[in-house]
Amino acid sequence: MPVATCGRLPNRDVRIDLVLVEFSMTPLGKGESVSEYVARSLDIIDQSGLAYRLTPMGTVLEGEWDQVFDVIRACADRMKQDCPRITTSIKVDYREGASGRLTSKMAAVERRLGRSLQS
């Protein structure tokens, strides 16, 4: 899936609105460590072509609304193949016309502080 890198399609007046979505999906009843299931989801995410960042508490995706939620659905579909109960937390940040926010949000804070932060 190609990812838009700007707020407008080339040579068109159609706006592509991108979202940042942070989500965490956890199978219940599978023990204390769920890295096996996280790895399967990250394989789906990585192959999607969307920009993403893995964090210790979840994953942040950037892309068009439908693209991002198709990837989350694919992760859930894969997980439910052998997990009868799954919890999912999703946080969405929509901003009209904005793109590249996986890095630009951190950069804006670092500029205000005048120094780099851990990432």
Secondary structure, DSSP 8 states (H G I E B T S, - for coil): -----SSB-TTS--B--EEEEEEEEEETTS-S--HHHHHHHHHHHHHHT-EEEEETTEEEEEEEHHHHHHHHHHHHHHHTTT-S-EEEEEEEEE-TT---HHHHHHHHHHHHHTS----
